[in-house]
């Protein structure tokens, strides 16, 4: 894989400066963060937003320093999250908890919903001239297809693909379907500088968004628009909005960035004994929540065989929310691929603990190997290349006395000529497979003799 342009030769001076900064931050480095509900926007939150030009998005990987302190600021605006009831369209978007407004000629109202594990776009209202004067249209994401913007599962190394579908009926004859598919990858963490703020704990999330907007007239397909967007979110610990959003092209070249100014006065819970303590807050807003101590056993990481069912369980609590959507203390899953499950459990309102369960699936094994059959001589080192699939262990028998090996790719020397039945057994916890190849081991003299005595009759023939 080619390295990103942040590592190109024409960036040597910038990299040297970045490495010096990175070294300073490593001296005080902390472990990478996992996003939680403190990163979800809430009603009343507002920021000054700056649009700027920068040189690089920084590198992927661990303990990076993302430096936007020299970014050229082109212009700024402000953004605010407010209650849906303030828009007069709340009844069109039931369940929405937060809203924002953008646009000039067209006013666009975005509506968001959330729970303790995710924050997603659930609806949209547009106000503008769609060809027949000023009009207002509303659309909502279809059930089960919410556009998740932030998830409490986001930590370094996490990746997923999500689908979202929103329907906007423009009039009794025309419907528009907004379909998004997002590839999400949490590809870096470290610290970040913007020139406005310093953030010691930052998580970077890469998005590739495929959009397919379709128009239907009287239920019949009319036209479609396709587009692909590439952007990165940089979340700082405890800040309920990305501190930087970087927009790139397909090859990762930076177009522009958005960055926010986090005010020195940050409202939140300032009591360290509260469950929702915000270490960045310096203005207590009375939101502190206190919980009783509780902890319950949860199914540990486990391995199962392909196609087997498995019960995952929390042994206690009064409320449960699984990543599958189930709300019972135990769930049954049928496994055909490895997966990570998460669960939140509680004994009182707003007091939750979380756990993750890694389920490894052992799939059927297919044994196989290959080697260079043109060099099968005694006293030569022969490399056996393992081509088995879904195996975790191997047993080799070389058909030569009782010699065997458990290496993945063994090297073996035959000391006697003849036909050797070389057997490979590949296995995992649930399955095994065996393959046997018949190899003819010769001496170099035998091969040369065969060539010397090779004749064609008749000659010419």
C-alpha positions in Angstrom: 0.0 0.0 0.0 1.4 3.4 -0.9 1.9 5.9 1.9 -0.2 9.1 2.0 1.1 12.4 0.7 1.9 13.5 4.2 4.9 11.3 3.8 6.0 12.5 0.3 9.5 13.9 -0.2 8.3 17.4 -1.0 6.9 17.5 2.5 10.2 16.8 4.3 10.3 20.1 6.2 6.7 19.9 7.3 7.2 16.3 8.4 10.3 17.3 10.4 8.3 20.0 12.2 5.4 17.6 12.7 7.8 14.9 14.1 9.2 17.4 16.6 5.7 18.3 17.7 4.8 14.6 17.8 7.8 13.8 20.0 6.8 16.5 22.5 3.2 15.1 22.6 4.4 11.5 23.0 6.2 12.5 26.2 2.8 13.2 27.6 0.8 10.8 25.5 -2.3 9.1 26.7 -4.3 6.1 25.4 -6.6 6.7 22.4 -10.2 7.7 23.3 -13.4 5.9 22.5 -16.4 8.2 21.7 -19.3 8.3 24.1 -22.4 10.4 24.7 -20.3 13.4 25.7 -19.4 13.7 22.0 -23.1 14.0 21.0 -24.4 17.6 20.3 -27.3 18.8 22.5 -29.9 21.6 22.5 -28.4 25.0 23.1 -24.9 24.2 21.9 -23.3 26.8 19.6 -19.9 27.3 17.9 -18.1 29.7 15.7 -17.1 27.7 12.6 -14.1 28.6 10.4 -13.5 27.5 6.8 -9.8 27.2 6.0 -7.2 25.9 3.6 -4.5 23.6 4.9 -1.7 21.4 3.4 -2.4 18.0 4.7 -4.9 15.9 6.6 -2.1 14.2 8.6 -1.2 10.5 8.7 -3.3 7.5 9.8 -2.2 5.4 12.7 -1.5 5.7 16.4 -0.3 8.6 18.5 -0.3 11.1 15.6 -0.2 14.9 15.9 -2.6 16.6 13.5 -1.4 20.1 13.0 -3.8 22.7 11.4 -2.3 25.6 13.3 -1.0 27.2 10.0 -4.3 26.8 8.1 -5.4 29.9 6.1 -8.8 31.0 7.3 -11.0 32.1 4.4 -14.2 33.0 6.3 -16.4 32.0 9.2 -20.0 31.6 10.3 -21.8 30.3 13.3 -23.8 27.1 14.0 -26.2 26.2 16.7 -28.1 23.1 17.8 -31.6 23.9 19.1 -34.9 22.2 20.0 -37.0 21.0 17.1 -40.0 22.8 18.7 -38.3 26.1 17.8 -38.7 25.4 14.1 -42.5 24.9 13.9 -41.9 21.6 12.1 -41.4 19.3 15.0 -44.6 17.4 14.3 -43.2 16.4 10.9 -40.2 14.8 12.6 -41.5 12.8 15.7 -38.7 11.6 18.0 -36.2 14.3 16.9 -34.3 15.9 19.8 -32.0 18.4 18.2 -32.1 20.5 15.0 -29.9 22.8 13.0 -30.4 25.3 10.1 -28.2 25.9 7.0 -28.7 27.6 3.7 -29.6 31.1 2.3 -31.8 30.8 -0.9 -32.8 27.3 0.3 -33.4 26.9 4.1 -32.5 23.4 5.2 -33.5 22.1 8.6 -31.8 19.0 9.8 -33.3 16.9 12.6 -31.4 14.5 14.8 -32.2 11.7 17.2 -30.0 10.0 19.7 -29.8 7.4 22.4 -26.9 6.5 24.7 -25.0 4.6 21.9 -25.6 6.7 18.8 -26.5 10.1 17.3 -28.1 10.1 13.9 -29.9 12.3 11.3 -33.6 11.3 11.3 -35.2 13.9 9.1 -35.0 17.0 6.9 -37.2 20.0 6.0 -36.5 22.2 2.9 -37.9 25.7 2.3 -37.4 27.3 -1.1 -38.5 27.8 -4.7 -38.8 24.3 -6.3 -40.2 25.8 -9.6 -43.6 26.9 -8.5 -42.9 29.5 -5.8 -41.8 29.2 -2.2 -42.8 25.8 -0.8 -42.0 23.6 2.2 -41.3 19.9 2.0 -40.4 17.4 4.7 -38.6 14.0 4.6 -37.7 11.4 7.1 -35.3 8.5 7.2 -37.0 5.2 6.7 -37.1 3.0 9.9 -33.9 1.1 10.4 -32.0 3.3 8.0 -31.0 6.3 10.1 -27.8 8.2 9.1 -25.6 7.6 12.1 -23.2 10.6 12.6 -21.6 9.6 15.9 -21.5 6.2 17.6 -20.2 5.2 21.0 -18.6 2.2 19.3 -16.1 4.4 17.5 -12.6 3.7 18.7 -9.3 3.2 16.9 -9.5 0.3 14.4 -13.3 0.2 14.2 -14.8 0.0 10.7 -18.3 -0.5 9.4 -20.6 0.1 6.4 -24.0 1.7 6.9 -27.0 2.5 4.7 -29.4 5.3 5.1 -32.6 6.0 3.1 -34.7 9.2 3.3 -37.9 9.9 1.4 -39.0 13.4 0.5 -42.5 13.7 -1.1 -42.4 17.0 -3.0 -46.0 16.9 -4.1 -48.7 14.2 -4.7 -46.9 13.2 -7.9 -43.2 13.5 -7.2 -41.1 11.6 -4.6 -37.3 11.8 -4.0 -35.3 9.0 -2.4 -32.0 10.0 -0.8 -29.9 6.9 -0.5 -26.5 6.9 1.2 -23.9 4.2 1.8 -21.0 5.0 4.1 -17.8 3.2 4.6 -16.6 4.3 8.0 -13.1 3.6 9.3 -11.5 4.9 12.6 -8.0 5.2 11.2 -6.0 7.4 13.6 -5.7 9.0 17.0 -3.4 11.4 18.8 -3.4 15.1 19.5 -4.5 18.1 17.4 -3.7 21.8 17.0 -5.8 24.3 15.1 -4.3 27.6 16.2 -7.6 28.2 18.0 -7.3 25.3 20.5 -5.1 22.4 21.5 -6.7 19.0 21.9 -4.6 16.3 23.6 -7.0 13.4 22.9 -8.3 13.2 19.4 -9.9 10.4 17.3 -9.9 10.5 13.5 -12.7 8.9 11.5 -12.6 8.5 7.7 -15.8 8.5 5.7 -16.4 7.5 2.1 -20.0 8.4 1.3 -21.7 7.1 -1.9 -24.9 9.0 -2.7 -27.7 7.9 -5.0 -30.6 10.3 -5.2 -33.6 9.0 -7.3 -36.7 10.9 -8.5 -40.0 9.0 -9.0 -43.0 10.5 -10.8 -46.3 8.9 -10.1 -44.4 5.9 -8.7 -42.2 5.5 -11.9 -38.5 6.1 -12.0 -37.7 9.4 -13.7 -34.0 10.3 -13.0 -31.1 9.8 -10.6 -28.0 11.7 -9.4 -24.8 9.9 -8.2 -22.1 11.4 -6.1 -19.2 10.3 -3.9 -17.9 12.3 -1.0 -14.6 11.8 1.0 -14.1 13.5 4.4 -12.6 13.0 7.8 -14.0 13.9 11.2 -11.6 14.7 14.1 -13.3 14.3 17.5 -11.8 15.5 20.7 -12.5 13.9 24.1 -15.6 15.5 25.6 -16.3 18.0 22.8 -19.8 17.4 21.4 -19.0 18.2 17.8 -16.1 17.4 15.4 -13.3 19.9 16.1 -12.1 19.6 12.5 -13.8 18.3 9.4 -11.5 17.8 6.4 -12.9 17.3 2.9 -10.7 15.6 0.3 -10.9 14.1 -3.2 -10.7 10.4 -4.0 -6.9 10.3 -3.7 -6.8 12.0 -0.3 -5.8 15.5 -1.5 -7.2 18.1 0.8 -9.8 20.5 -0.5 -10.7 22.5 2.6 -11.3 22.1 6.3 -13.9 23.3 8.8 -12.8 23.9 12.4 -14.6 25.2 15.4 -13.4 27.4 18.2 -14.1 25.8 21.6 -14.7 28.6 24.1 -12.8 28.6 27.4 -16.1 28.5 29.3 -17.5 25.0 28.7 -20.8 24.1 30.4 -21.2 20.6 31.8 -20.9 18.6 35.0 -17.8 19.6 37.0 -18.3 17.1 39.9 -15.7 14.3 39.4 -17.9 11.9 41.5 -20.8 12.1 39.0 -21.2 9.6 36.2 -21.3 12.3 33.5 -18.3 14.3 34.8 -16.8 16.4 32.0 -13.2 17.1 32.7 -13.2 19.9 30.1 -16.2 21.7 31.7 -15.5 24.7 33.9 -19.1 26.0 34.1 -21.4 23.6 36.0 -24.8 23.5 34.3 -26.5 21.4 36.9 -26.6 18.3 34.8 -24.6 16.0 37.1 -26.0 12.4 37.4 -25.1 10.2 40.4 -25.4 6.4 40.2 -25.1 3.5 42.6 -22.2 1.2 42.2 -23.0 -1.9 40.1 -21.3 -4.4 38.0 -22.6 -7.7 36.5 -20.9 -10.6 34.8 -21.1 -10.5 31.0 -20.3 -13.3 28.5 -16.6 -13.3 27.8 -14.9 -13.3 24.4 -15.5 -16.7 22.8 -15.1 -18.9 19.8 -17.8 -21.0 18.1 -18.1 -23.2 15.0 -19.5 -22.0 11.8 -23.3 -22.1 11.9 -23.6 -22.7 15.6 -25.9 -20.6 17.8 -24.6 -18.8 20.8 -26.3 -17.1 23.8 -24.8 -13.8 25.0 -25.9 -12.7 28.5 -25.6 -10.0 31.1 -26.2 -11.6 34.5 -28.0 -8.8 36.2 -29.5 -5.3 35.8 -32.9 -3.9 34.9 -32.4 -2.5 31.4 -30.3 -3.7 28.5 -29.6 -2.4 25.0 -27.6 -4.6 22.6 -25.9 -3.5 19.4 -28.4 -5.9 17.7 -31.3 -3.7 19.0 -32.5 -6.3 21.5 -33.5 -5.1 25.0 -33.4 -8.3 27.0 -30.7 -9.6 29.4 -29.6 -12.3 27.0 -29.7 -12.8 23.2 -29.2 -15.7 20.9 -27.1 -15.3 17.8 -26.5 -17.6 14.8 -22.9 -17.1 13.7 -21.5 -17.5 10.2 -18.8 -14.9 10.5 -16.7 -13.3 13.3 -18.4 -10.3 15.0 -18.2 -7.8 17.9 -21.3 -7.3 20.0 -21.8 -4.5 22.5 -24.3 -4.1 25.3 -25.3 -1.3 27.7 -26.9 -2.3 31.0 -28.2 -0.4 33.9 -30.1 -0.6 37.3 -31.4 3.0 37.2 -32.2 5.7 34.7 -29.2 7.3 32.9 -26.8 5.0 34.8 -25.3 2.6 32.3 -22.3 0.4 31.9 -21.1 -1.1 28.7 -19.3 -4.2 27.6 -18.1 -5.7 24.3 -18.0 -9.4 23.3 -15.7 -10.7 20.6 -17.2 -13.8 18.9 -14.7 -15.6 16.7 -16.1 -18.0 14.1 -14.1 -21.1 13.0 -15.0 -21.7 9.4 -14.6 -25.0 7.5 -10.9 -25.6 6.6 -9.5 -26.3 3.2 -6.0 -27.7 3.2 -3.5 -27.1 0.4 0.1 -26.4 -0.4 2.4 -26.0 -3.3 6.2 -26.0 -4.1 8.7 -25.8 -6.9 8.4 -29.3 -8.5 11.4 -28.6 -10.8 13.9 -28.9 -8.0 13.0 -32.1 -6.1 16.5 -33.5 -5.3 17.9 -35.2 -2.3 19.9 -33.1 0.1 18.3 -29.9 -1.3 16.2 -27.6 0.9 12.7 -27.7 -0.3 10.2 -25.0 0.8 6.6 -26.0 1.2 4.2 -23.0 0.7 1.1 -23.4 2.8 -2.1 -22.4 0.9 -4.7 -23.6 3.4 -7.8 -21.5 4.2 -9.4 -20.8 7.7 -6.8 -22.9 9.6 -5.0 -22.0 12.8 -2.7 -25.0 13.1 -0.8 -27.4 10.8 0.7 -30.9 10.9 3.1 -32.0 8.2 4.3 -35.5 7.5 6.9 -35.8 4.8 6.6 -39.6 4.1 10.2 -40.0 5.1 10.6 -42.0 8.2 8.7 -40.3 11.1 9.7 -36.8 10.4 7.0 -34.2 10.8 6.5 -30.4 11.4 4.0 -28.0 12.8 5.4 -24.9 11.0 3.2 -23.0 8.6 5.7 -23.1 5.8 8.4 -25.7 6.6 11.7 -26.3 4.8 12.6 -30.0 4.5 15.6 -31.9 3.2 15.0 -35.5 1.8 18.1 -37.7 2.2 16.8 -40.6 0.1 15.3 -40.7 -3.4 11.9 -42.2 -4.1 8.2 -41.4 -4.1 7.2 -39.5 -1.0 3.6 -39.1 0.2 3.7 -35.6 1.8 0.6 -35.0 3.9 -0.7 -31.7 5.3 -3.4 -31.7 8.0 -4.8 -28.1 8.5 -7.2 -27.5 11.4 -8.9 -25.0 13.7 -11.0 -25.6 16.8 -13.9 -27.0 14.9 -12.7 -28.4 11.5 -9.8 -30.1 9.8 -8.8 -31.1 6.3 -6.1 -33.3 4.9 -4.3 -33.2 1.6 -1.6 -35.7 0.3 0.6 -35.1 -2.7 2.9 -37.7 -4.2 6.4 -36.2 -4.8 9.2 -38.0 -6.7 12.6 -37.2 -5.2 15.6 -37.9 -7.4 19.3 -37.2 -7.6 20.8 -34.8 -10.0 22.6 -37.7 -11.7 19.3 -39.5 -12.4 17.9 -36.4 -14.0 21.0 -35.8 -16.2 21.0 -39.5 -17.2 17.4 -39.2 -18.4 18.2 -36.1 -20.5 21.4 -37.8 -21.9 19.4 -40.9 -22.9 16.5 -39.1 -24.4 15.9 -40.1 -28.1 13.3 -39.4 -30.7 12.5 -42.1 -33.2 12.3 -42.0 -36.1 14.9 -39.2 -36.7 13.9 -37.1 -38.4 10.5 -37.6 -37.2 
